[in-house]
């Protein structure tokens, strides 16, 4: 696991409520072609930020990458 990804994963493991680390980890996972794993983190963020438009968008991105268009809308 590359350095930044490992650091963000460690931060999330130590504190599951660390939003910035979770957000950055999800972004790195998307960039590395791992949308299913990114989706787990984006949905966790959505659970604590249910009215955040950027977080809803962030959930839609991996869903679209996975071909799950209906869920993304």
Secondary structure, 3 states (H helix, E strand, C coil): CCHHHHHHHHHHHHCCCCHHHHHHHHHHHHHCCCHHHHHHHHHHHHHHCCCCHHHHHHHHHHHHHCCCHHHHC
